[in-house]
């Protein structure tokens, strides 16, 4: 599955960069808002570190393989933090 996503990202490289930046920023914002709502600065900092890594690599136009993996990692971390802060 990751190889198919790598190939798809390679074909539409600049379009996927814009999608990764948009979705990554939105998820990072939602995560930061939910973490701040619970006054949990550690989780917010952790989530923002992954979000910023994703955004920096996208802006630097890293290889497609890196972009896909950092985007998915950022998305997974942000969703987990959102779920943790929602349930506590």
matplotlib code that plots the C-alpha trace (Angstrom):
import matplotlib.pyplot as plt

x = [0.0, 2.8, 4.5, 1.3, 1.0, 4.7, 4.1, 0.9, 2.8, 5.6, 3.2, 1.4, 4.3, 3.4, -0.3, 0.3, 2.6, -0.2, -2.6, -0.2, 0.4, -3.3, -4.4, -1.3, -1.9, -5.6, -5.0, -2.2, -4.5, -7.3, -4.8, -3.4, -6.8, -7.9, -4.7, -4.8, -8.4, -7.3, -4.2, -1.8, 1.2, 3.3, 0.9, 0.5, 4.3, 4.7, 2.0, 3.3, 6.8, 5.4, 3.3, 6.1, 8.4, 5.8, 5.4, 9.1, 9.8, 6.9, 8.1, 11.7, 10.3, 11.8, 11.6, 8.1, 8.9, 9.8, 6.8, 4.3, 5.9, 6.1, 2.6, 1.2, 3.2, 2.0, -1.6, -1.4, 0.2, -2.3, -5.3, -4.0, -3.5, -7.0, -8.5, -6.5, -7.6, -11.2, -11.6, -9.9]
y = [0.0, 2.4, 1.7, 2.6, 5.8, 6.6, 6.1, 8.2, 11.0, 10.8, 11.3, 14.3, 15.5, 19.2, 18.5, 16.0, 18.5, 21.0, 18.3, 17.1, 20.7, 21.5, 18.3, 18.3, 21.9, 21.3, 18.2, 19.9, 22.8, 20.5, 18.6, 21.7, 23.1, 19.8, 19.5, 23.1, 22.6, 20.0, 22.1, 19.3, 21.2, 18.0, 16.4, 19.6, 20.0, 16.3, 16.6, 19.9, 18.4, 15.8, 18.3, 20.7, 17.9, 17.1, 20.7, 21.4, 18.4, 19.4, 22.9, 21.7, 19.3, 16.2, 12.9, 11.4, 8.5, 10.8, 12.9, 10.0, 8.5, 11.8, 12.7, 9.4, 9.5, 13.0, 12.0, 9.0, 10.9, 13.8, 11.4, 9.5, 12.8, 14.0, 10.7, 10.9, 14.4, 13.8, 10.8, 12.2]
z = [0.0, 0.8, -2.5, -4.4, -2.4, -3.1, -6.9, -6.8, -4.9, -7.4, -10.4, -8.9, -6.7, -6.3, -6.0, -3.2, -1.5, -1.3, 0.0, 2.6, 3.8, 3.9, 5.7, 8.0, 9.1, 9.7, 11.8, 13.7, 14.5, 15.7, 17.8, 19.3, 20.1, 21.8, 23.8, 25.0, 25.9, 28.4, 29.5, 28.3, 26.9, 26.6, 24.2, 22.3, 21.9, 20.9, 18.2, 16.9, 16.6, 14.2, 12.4, 11.9, 10.7, 8.1, 7.0, 6.8, 4.6, 2.3, 2.0, 1.4, -1.4, 0.1, -1.9, -2.2, 0.0, 2.9, 2.4, 2.5, 5.6, 7.6, 6.6, 7.7, 10.9, 11.7, 10.9, 13.2, 16.1, 15.8, 15.7, 18.8, 20.7, 19.7, 20.9, 24.2, 24.9, 24.0, 26.2, 29.3]

ax = plt.figure().add_subplot(projection="3d")
ax.plot(x, y, z, "-o")
ax.set_aspect("equal")
plt.show()
